Amino acid sequence: QEPYHWPLLIYLLLVCLYPFASSCAHTFSSMSARARHICYFCDYGALSLYSLSSAFAYGAYAMPDPWVSGILHRYFVPVAALNSFVCTGLSCYSRFLELERPRLSKVLRTAAFVYPFLYDNIPLFYRLLSCFWSDSSWNDAVAGYCYHLLFAFLTGFLFTSHLPERSSTPGGDIGFSPRAGHSHQLFHICAVLGTHFQLEAIVCDVRSRRAWL
């Protein structure tokens, strides 16, 4: 009932949406080519909403102290909303290029995911650099954001590299065989783990910075 917790509530609602949308997309995409496109359009939209919810939470609880009430703080969420809208359209458009121009399709889709991630995490990058380069205090929230970023980069690496199946050899060592798992499966595991650490870090900021914010 307190306005202070509304951004957290928005984040919690939308953070549950993208795993559900992804599960539905993978479940029903085999029904037809049309269903496949529709399912993944919804999946991309849910990912963009998750990105926007992260911006809501970061803007409310994770903004670096010197930036509070500054220009970036005031326009952080509106720009994130614009990013979500544009990147959803870009990722959906990339699906129509899969057959004719697969490389361009991959580049556009990757850019549609990477750009909003980099923008949303600008406050985190600054806070982490401040901890390493100055006397800023290291706390549980910063540690959680470190793990979140680590798994986010692993997620991006798996999405773009297609490892380990790219280097699989029939009957080879388990580290290079299909038994080690598919990159898309590992991609989802890392994404959910990263979201878990993000949630833990945001909750730490909600508790520790309430009196100051």
Helices and strands as residue ranges (DSSP letters): G 3-5, H 6-15, H 17-28, H 33-57, I 58-62, G 65-67, H 71-95, H 102-120, H 122-133, H 140-161, G 165-167, G 174-176, G 178-180, H 183-208
